[in-house]
Amino acid sequence: MKRSEAGRKPGILYQCRYAPAEILRAMGAETEYIEPENADLSPAESALHPTVCSFAKAAYDEIRGRLESGDADGVLLTNCCDSTRRLYDALRAEFPGRFIYLTELPVKSDAAAREIYRGGVEALARAYAAYIEQAGGGDGFAGFDPARLLAVLREENEAPRKLFASIPVSSPMRVGITGAKAPPALGAALERADIRVVFDLTCSGQKNRLYGLPADGASREEILDAYIRGVFSKYPCMRMVECGAQDKEGEGNGAASGAAARRAGLLDRIEATRAEGVVYHTLKFCEQYAYEYASLGDIGVPVLKLETEYTDADSGALATRVFAFAEQLRARPDGGVETMHTLGPPRVGVILGIDSGSTTTNAALFDRAAGRVLASAVVPTGPRVAESAEEARRTALARAGLAAAEIAETVATGYGRDGVPFADRAVTEITAHAIGARFLCPKVRTIIDIGGQDSKVIRIGEDGKVADFAMNDKCAAGTGRFLEMTAHSLGVPLAEIGGLALTARERLVISSMCTVFAESEVVSLVAQGKRVEDILWALCRAIAQRNEVLLKRASACPPYLMTGGVANNRGVVRALSERLGEPVEVPPEPEIAGAIGAALS
């Protein structure tokens, strides 16, 4: 595209902090760092391989749309992984006349690596100059000018600065982010939870630092050297196989492995910023980051692991986890405002807890003066959260013989907590189930909550507060929905599954990790003439197995208590007990534990 036709400078998109976009700016291009958001991944499904990571698919959607609309002229990618290489191939094939360029990511940080990177920078400059000439924009174009690069660097780095400013003691909760590139929805969720991000070591959060910015008249070599050392000053990318710690002049010694250097850098950031917790973000199908998370071990502060697909569908799950993490941090002895309550001195008033879940909406009226539940209600969650919550409230009040005016406060929890119009405040289901479970069983250390469409494991510390938690809300495997679908296939009432499962005589196996495929396995077992009771017992054991990964992730320990509607299924409770080698207790009315906890929070 000619500049005169567009009425503007060519625009080049980029998505990696190691991409030398400053070189293109020095050559007259407008560059833009992109963070795909609200992407439609369906076009990418046909253009890219199914196992390509969701970020690459979201990037394809954004880049393709910008190129088609004429809002950008090209993209500068970094050869960091197979997903990005597939993205490059697809864009090159679809837009042969645009500037689609793939530059190399350094794998080390020593002098030899910097020379290789310098060669890549020079190659990029030549390629972009050729593109401009071929596109008809070569009139008056002088190519790469080191002096112009120096001016660009000065604009972005007016003075040497520390990477992180000191954080006042009076600041709100301080949390750092690391792991894979994080979606904008994560930042929004952290902001809503009143969490201050004190460092961001993902690809999204880093900028170059310059050491010894050359003076006017510096040679081409001096300017490029300063620029490249600034690029290499970043917290090392996970894709770099060897990246030693940087000294104060940005010189890498190349002595430490990438994993060791990243861990050391993370610990340094935690100490320097006095971070109270760390959010570790991974992308689906991005195994390297999952391995790093598993190898982190104890870093001295709580860690929240988040796995997203970089789509709008992540926002609800992100908010639940982030708000629960905030509540967990506030509950720590050194972590600010206390929100996890022991029963303590009784407080006057009747409190209504509403647990708005995906399958049922539960209500509990709690008399704080008497320290007991006055009445409760469990109603189906229909298409309108507010109406279901109102029905649950009305039913509970009728059973208690109370009027709505006698409720001192209403506290909502569950996925629909923000849709309860008469709630005075809200807490996450993590906090609510922890408090409710402790009320029902003061000695509990691990809560297993299996609901209609999600599962949660919450570990309680010796101080009675949430120590860790893990959630599964991306897949229906191991949830009440899993039971419901199978009950439908077998023609068995949902309430009878547990009792029938306990009469099994044969130990069958349902191996699929997917609810849909597991249902196919059930149909196959029926076709083989297997007893319904044996199939149901296999189903209960499959649910226990699928929840075992959550138990391990949360470092679960006994005593165990099971809450949620599935706790009424005796077969699942026994299967979990057998798998854990410890008894799993079930309180009376396990489905209202979250509502009780909300009322007590």
N, C-alpha and C positions, 0 to 999 in steps of 0.2 A: 504494500500500500504506500502510495506517495504521501509525503507530508502535506503537500499542497492540497491533495484531494481530501484528506482527513481534517485539515485545518488544525492539526495538533502534531506533537511529537509522537513517534511510534511508542506504543505501550507494551511492555514485556512483563508478564506475570512470573512470579517465582514462589516456591513453597518450602525452601530449606535454607537455614541460616548459614550453611556452608556454601551456598550458591554465590558466586562472585558478582552479584547484581550491581555493585558499585562500579565495576568496569563498564557496564552498559550505560549507567548514568553519566559516566565520564565521557561517553561517546554520544551523548545527546538523547538517550532514550529516557522515557518515563518508566519507572519500574514500580511494581506493586506486590507486596507480600500478601498472599491470599490465605484466608482461613475459611474453607468451605463450610457453609451452614445451610440448614434446611434443604439439603440436597435430595434430588430424586435419583435413586440408584438404579432405576430400571434400565435407562439407556446403557449404562456401564455393564450391566449383566450380559448384554449381547456382544459388547466390544471387548470386554476383558474376561479373563478366566474366572470361574466361580470362586476360587480360593484366594483371589487377589484381595488384599485388605480393604476394609470399608473406607478408609481414608483415601486411598488411591481412586476408588470408585466415586467418592464425593468430589475429589479434585477433578476427575474427568468430567463430571457433570458441570462444575463451575467453569473450567477452562473451555470446554466445548461451547458452552453458552456464550461466553465472552468473545470467543473467536468468531462464532457465527453471527453475532450481533454487530461486530466491528468495534466492540468496546476494548479490544486488545489485539495486538498484532502477532504475539508469540508467547512462548513460555520457556523459562530456563529451569530445567530439572537437574537433580543431582543423582548420580548413580549410586544410590544408597541401599537398594534392595530390589528383589525380583519384581515386586509389585510396581515400583516406579519405572523399571525398565519396560514392563508391559504397558504401562500408561504412556510412555514415550513412543513405543511402537505403534500404539493405536492412534495417537494424535498425529504422528508423522504420516501415517497412511491416510488419515481423514483430511488433513490440512497440508498437502505437499508444498503449497506456495508460501507458508508462514514460517516464521523463525521458531522452530521447535528444536531445542538444543539440550543435549545431555552432557553435563560436565562431571568430572570424577570427584568422588569423595575421598579425602586422604584417609589412609588406614593407619598411619603412624604420625608422630609429631616431631620427628627429628629433622635434621638439616636436609637429608635426602628427600624426605616427604615434602618439605617446603619447596624444594627445587622441582619436584614433579608437579606440585600444585601451580608453581609459577608457569611451567610449560602449558598447563591447562588454561591458565588465565590468558596467556599469549594466543593460544589457539582459539579461545572464545572471541578475543578482539578481532582476529583475522576473519573468523566466520561471520561475525556481526557486520563487519565492514563490507564483506562480499554480499551479504543479504541486502544491506542498504543500497548498494550499487545496483544489484539485480532488480530491486523493487522500484528503481527509478528515483531514489532520493539522494543520489550521490552528489548533486550540485552543491558545491561549497563544503562538502563533508570531508573533514581532515583526518578521519580515523581516530585511533587511540592517542590521547595526549596525556602523558604523565602529570603535567601541571594541572590539567583539568581534574584528574583523579585526586590530586592533593587538595584542590578546592572542595571537591565533594566530601572528602574525608573530614575536612575542617568544619564543614557545615554540620556534619553529624556528630562531631566530637569537638566541641568548642574548647574544651579544656580537659586535661586528664581528670578522671573521676573514679571513685570507688565503685565497685560493682553493686554493692548494697549499702545503703545509708544505715546509720545506727537506729535502732528501734526504741522509742521511749518505753519505759516500764508501764506507763499508763495506757498503752495501746490495747485494743481489743485482741481477741484470739489471733495468734500468729501461726500461720501454716505455710509450708513450702510445697511446691509441686515438682515432681520428677517423673521419669518414665517416658512414654511415647507422646507424640504431639497430641495436645488435648483440644477438644472441641470448645467453641465459644460458650456452649451451654454450661460447661463446668465453671467457667469464670463467673457466669451469671448466678449459678447456684451458690457459689462461695460468697458472693456479694450479698445475696438475700439472707444467707445464714449469719451475716455480720462477721465474716472471717476475713482477716487481712492477709493477703498473699505477700510474704516477705521474700520469697525467692521462687523463681520459675526456671528450672533446669531442663525443661522440655525444649524441643526444636522451636516452639512458638515464642519462648520467653527470653532468648539470648540475642545480644548484639555484639558486634566486634568491639574489642578494646584496642586502642593504639598505644604503642610504647615508643617514645622518642619521635614524635611527629616531625618529619623533616622540615627544614626552613625553605623559604623561597629559593629557587635556584638549585635545589637538590637534583641529583641525577635520577634518571629513569630507574636504575637499579635500587637506589636508596628509597625511593617512593614505593616501589613495588615490594621491597623487603619489609618496610613498615606496615604496609597493608596486609601482607601475607601473615606476618607475625600476629597481627590483630585477629585475623581469621582463626589462627591456630590457638588463640588464647581462650577459646570457649571451653566450657565444660565438655569433655569428649563425648562424641556421638557413640551410641551403643554399637554402631556398625564398625567402629574403628577397632581393629584387633589388638593394637598396641598404642597406648597413648599415655606417656608419662606425665607427671605433674608439671605444671608450668611454674617457672621461677618468676621473679618480679619483672623481668624484661620479656616475658612471653616465650622463653626458650624451653622447648620440651626436652627432657632427658631421655625419653623413650624407654625408661627402665621398668615401668610398671605395666601390668596388663591392663587392658581397657576396663575390665570389671573392677580391678583393685583401684584404679585411678578414679573411677566413677564413685565407688563407695567412699573413698577418702574425701573426694570433693563434696559429696553429700553430707558427710559428717562435719566437714569444715563449715558448710553453709548453715547447718542446724545450730552449731555453736555460735557462729558469728551473728546470726539473726535472732538467737534465742527462740527458735521455732518451737511451738508446743506440739506440733504434729506434722505429718507428711502425707500428702495425697499421692499415691503411685498410680499413674494412669497407663493402661495398656489398651491396645486395639485388638479386636477379634482377628485371629490368624497371624498375629505378630508374635511368634513364639519367643524371639530373643528377649523381649521385655518380660514375658512371663517367667522365663528362666532367671532373669536378673532379680525379679521380685522374690522368687523362691529362695534365692541365695543371699538375700539381704541380711536375714537374721535379725538380731536385736540391734536397733540403732538408737535406743535410748528414749524414743518418743513413740506414741501410737502411730500406726500406719493404716491408712484407708486405701484398699486396693479397688480401683474402678476399671471395669472393662466396658468399652463402648463401641458402637458401630458408626459413630460420627453422623448420626441422623437425628431428626426431630424426635423420634421415638425414645431416645435416650433421656430426654429432659425430665420426665417424671421419676424414673429410677434414680437418676443423678440427684435430684432434689431430696429424695428420701434418704439416700445414703449420706449425703453431705450434711443434712440437718441432724441426722442421727450421730454423725461424727462430731458435730458441733456440741451436741448435748453431752456426748461422751467426754469431750475435752473440758467442758465447763464443770463436769462433775469431778474432775481430778482435784486432789488437795491443793495443787499449785496452779490450778487452771482457771481462776476467775469465778464467775457467778455459779453458785450451786443450783442445779436443777433436778438432780436425782434426790428424792426425799425418802428417808426412812419414815416410818409412821410417826415417831416422835410424839410430842405433846398433842393431844387431840385438838382439832380446830372445829369450831362451831359451824354448822351449816350442812345442807344436803347438796352434794355435788353430783352432777350428771356427767358420766363418761360415755362418749359415743365413739365406737370403733367402726368406721365406714370401710368395709373390705370389698373385695371384688365379687364375692358370692353372697355374703350376708352382712347386714348392718346390725351391730350389737350395742345394747345400751345397759348401763349399770348405774343405779342410784345408790350413792354411798353416803352414809351418815357419819361424818367425821367425828362428831361428839361421841357417838356410840362405837365407832370403829368397826362398822359392819355394813354389808350390802343389804339395802332395804328391798330392792326388787331389780329384776333384769328382764331383758327382752332380746330375742333373736329373730330378725325378719329378713326375708330375701332382699338383696340389693337389686333394685330394678334399674331401668334406664336412667332414672333421675336420682342422683345422690341425695339432694335436699328432701325429696319426698320420702325416701326410705328412712332417712335420719329422723324426720318428723314422726313417721309411723312408729319407729322404735321408741322414741321419747314418749309418745302418747301411750303406748302399751305399757311401758315401765311405770309411768305415773299412775295409770289405772290400777295396776297390780299393787302399788304401794299406797294407794288411796290418797295421793297428793295432787296438788294443783301446780301448774307450771310456774306460778309466781313464788312458790316455796323453794325453787331451785336457786341456790346462792350463786352457783357458777356452773358453766358447761364447758367441758374440755373435749376436743375432738382429736382423734388419731386415725391411723389407717390411710390408704391411698386417697380416699375421698375426703380427707380432713379439711381441705381448703374449700370444699363445696358444702359445708354444713353452715347455713346462714346464721343460725342462732348460737353458734359456739363463741365463747368469750376469748378462747385461745386454743392453740393446737400444739401437740407434741408428736414426734414420730412414733411409729409402731415399735421401733426398737426400744425406746425409753419406756413406752407404755407397757409392753409385755414384760420387760425386766421388773418394773415396779409391781405390776399385777402378780407376776409369778412369785415374787418375794413375799407379797402379802399372803398368798395362798400356801406357800411352802418356804419359810424363812431360811432354810438351810440349802436351798437350790444353788448350784454353781453353773449349770448349763440348761438353757431353755431351748426346746425344740418346738418351733411353731410351724405347723404345716397347715396352710390355708387352702382356699379354693384354687388360687392360681399362682401362689408363690410359697416359698419355704424360707424360714429364717432360723439361724442358730445364734444364740446370744450367750456369751460367757460372762459370768458375774465374778468379779474379783473378791478377795477376802474382805474388802471394805464395803461390800454390798453394792458396788457401782459397776456399770458396764465396762468390762475390760477389753472385749473384742466382740465382733459380730460378723456374720457372713450371710449373704442373701442370694437367692436364686429367683429372679423374676423374668428371665429371658426365655424360659422354656417351661412347659407345663409338666415335664417329667418329674415324678416324685411329689406331686401335689394332689389336692382333692379332685382336680380336673382329670387327672390320670385315673383315679378310681371311678369317677363318674362315667367316663367313656367306656371303660371296661365293663362296668355294671350294665350299661346299655347294651353292649355287644352280647352279654351273657343272659340278659333278661332277668337280672337279679336286682331286687330293691337295694338301693345304696346302703340303707341302715342294716341290712343283713349280711353284708360282705364279711365283716370281722368275725362274726360268730361262725359262719360257714367255713371260713379259712382255717379256723382252729380245729376243724374235724378232718383236715387233709390227711391222706395216707401216703401219697407219692410226692417226692420232692422234684417238682418241675422247675425249669429255668426260663425266665423271660429276659433275654439278653440285650435287646435293643435299648439304646439310651434315648430314643425318640418316642414320644407318646403315640404318634400316628403309626409308626412302624411296630411298636409294642402291641397296638391293637390288632395289627395284622398277624402277629405271632399268636395272639389269643385265638383268633379265628382259625389259625392253622392247628392249634392244640385241640380245639373243639372238633375239627374235621378228623383228627386222629383218634377221637373217641375218649379223650381224657376227661376225668371227672371235673365237674365245675368247682368243687371244693378244692381240689388240687391246683387248679388254675388260679383260684383266688389267693391261695397261700403263696404261690409263686409271685403273684402281683404284689402282695404285701411285702415280700422279701425284696422285690425289685425297688419298691419305694424306699425301703430302708437303705438299700445300697446306693441309690441316687442321692440320698441326703448325707451319706457318709462323707462325701467330699466337703460339704459345708462344715460338718463337725470337725474335720481335720483342719480346715482353713481357720476356724475360730479357736483351735487348740482346746477343744471341749474336754471337760473333766466332770466326774460325778460329784454330787448327786444330780441326776437328770430329771427334768420335769417337762412334760409335753403339753402344749396348749394348742388352741386352734380346733377347728371342726373335725379334722382327721384324727385327733386324739380320742374321739369316741369310737374309733375303729380298733377293736381289741387285737385284730390280726396284725396291723401295722405296729402297734405298741409292742407286741411280743417279738416281732421281727427285729425292731430296733434294739430291744433288750438283748436278744441273742447276738446281734452284730456287735454291740458295745461291750458285751460281757458284764453288764451292770443293769440293775432294774431301772426302768423308766416309769416314773410315777405320773399319774394323771389326776388332776384336781377335779372336784365336782364342777360341772358346767365349764369345761376347759375353753369353750369358745368365747366366754366373756372376760377372760383374763386381761385382754388389751383394754377393754372398756373400764374395768376396775382400775387398771394402772393409770389410764387417762384421768380418772376421777381423783386419784391419789397424787398425781404429778404436780 
